[in-house]
């Protein structure tokens, strides 16, 4: 993932979570543990977004990380019809 070894990729992913998704606590991030599918679940739980929106946010987050940037959640793709 992201062209780094697995440990480094997980560290980058987790650090990006802290900058991007302010409602996630350190225990949430520990549970996510670098797994995008777990991030989707946590976004549904913490932000109240449906699964499709959470998946879009996760994909946008991963794309931004892959190019070395993080963006606050309000600038990630919005829910359709919002």
Buried (B, 14 or more C-beta within 10 A) or exposed (E): BBEEEEEEBBEBBBEBBEEBBEEBEEEBBEBBEBEBEBBBBBBBEBBEBEEEBBBBBBBBBBEBBEEEEBEEBEEBEEEEEE
